[in-house]
Amino acid sequence: MLASSILWFMRRSPGFRRWAWQTLHQFLGRKYAGVHWWTFMNYGYAAESDDAEPLALAPEDEQSRMCAQLYHHVTSAVDIAGREVLEVGCGRGGGSSYISRYLAPNHVTGLDIATSQIEFCHRVHGNTIIEFIAGSAENLPFDNESFDIVVNIESSFCYGDMSKFLAQVNRVLRPGGYFLFADIRLVSEMAQLLAELDQCPLALIRREDISKNVLRALELDSDQRAAAAAGIIPKLLLRIMHTFMGVMGTRIPTLLGSGELIYYNFVMRKDATLPRLTGAENIAPNAHNQIDRKPASRPL
């Protein structure tokens, strides 16, 4: 009830929503600074069939398989090798680290508004091609045309002004660059998100409903998520943390199962010559073909 009340108020006050999520993530970064295994903060992705080829992961990444698979699904839409990548809303850095270690980019920059999470990332994810910076998604601290690819996964629902964020993505992307975006919305909120995507300068070239895949991941991962929470969270707060983490029987999987929540994966590109889809157009679910296998058209 408490979590539902807070979420209700967040939907009606963008400023409070931004402040509340920033405060929560700042707290989590400080409180769990020593919990180094907790690096991902998303609901995951799983194929609907058990016969699907599993994603090859290093043994140390197996415990985060579902979360890593979401990053793989979203980012494998384009060839990241040799490119400059920005992840906005990097959280505890697991996704940025996955991209840097598995997809061969030239460089990865992870940005998050919670300074405590960025401090965590510095301690846990250091390597030669990745860096982490504190900053706001609605005022990105980068020069124009700095990146080939911008990634944003399960973060935008925290922002106060989605249109301002999209304008910033367009500004920092190089011509021909891609915006790889995945997030969740209530059905009642989805029309607004699609309208905001329609109105931004980026060309929407694919929209994919992955709600069933995210729900399947939560089903497969639920026991592990509950056990992880039990190991670090006081009993008094366990129910709230289960809701935050998407444990089965709580709000997120329940609403995904009923169809009241939708999880979309979008691919957008900074290229005025491309034909644009509109938010009303349907894309076949799970039509996940790689869009661009060519090297970047400009030196990286």
C-alpha positions, 0 to 999 in steps of 0.5 A, a space after each residue: 500500500 505504501 509503495 503504491 501510494 508513493 508511485 501514485 504521487 510520483 506520476 502526478 508530480 514530475 519534480 517529486 518523481 525525480 527527487 524521490 528516485 534520486 534520493 532512493 538511489 543515493 541511499 542504496 549506493 551508500 547503504 550497500 556500498 560493500 555489496 559488490 555482487 549487486 551491480 545490475 538494477 533491471 528486471 531482466 530478459 528471457 526467451 519465451 522458449 526454453 529451447 533458445 540458445 543461452 547467452 554465453 557468459 563468464 562464470 562470474 556473470 552467471 548470477 546476473 544472467 537475466 539482467 545481462 540478457 536484457 542488456 544484450 537484447 537491447 544493445 545487440 540491435 546494432 554493432 557496438 564494436 569500436 564505437 563510443 557508447 554512453 549509458 544514461 542511468 547506469 546505476 551500479 554499473 553492471 550494464 556498462 561493464 557488460 557492454 565494455 567487456 562483451 561488445 568491444 566498444 572503443 569506450 563506454 561512459 556510464 552516467 548516473 545522478 546518484 553520486 554514491 552509485 558512481 562512487 560504487 562503480 569506480 570501485 567495482 568496475 574499473 577497466 581501461 575503456 570505461 569511466 563513470 560520471 555523475 550527472 543529470 539525464 536532463 542536462 547531459 554534461 557532454 559536448 555536442 555529437 560526442 557519442 555514436 550510441 546512447 543506451 538507456 535501460 529502465 531509467 527514464 521512468 525516474 525522470 522529471 521531463 522525458 522530452 528534455 532528456 530526448 533532446 539531450 540524447 539528440 544533442 550528444 549523438 553524432 549524425 547516424 548515431 543510435 539511441 537504444 532505449 528500453 523501459 516500462 510504463 503503465 498502459 495509461 502512460 504509454 500514449 504520452 511516451 509514444 507521443 514524446 518519442 514521435 515529437 523528438 528529432 530522432 527517427 524511430 526505426 523499431 519498437 518491440 514489445 518485450 513484456 512477456 520476455 521480462 515477465 519470464 525473466 522475473 519468473 525464472 529469477 524470483 527465488 534468487 531475487 528474494 534470497 538476495 534481498 533477504 541477505 541484505 535487507 531488514 525484515 521490516 523492509 523486505 516487502 518494499 524491497 521485493 516490490 522494487 526488485 520485482 519478486 513474483 506476487 508483487 506489483 511489477 510482475 502482476 501488472 505485466 501479467 495482466 497487461 496493465 504494464 508494458 515493457 518496450 524496446 525502442 531503436 532510434 537514430 539521428 538521421 533526418 533522411 530515414 523514414 520515421 515510424 509513428 508511435 501508433 504503428 505496430 512492430 511484430 513482437 520479438 522481431 529482433 534483427 540487427 539493424 546495422 552491422 557496418 562500422 561507424 561512418 566516421 573515425 572513433 
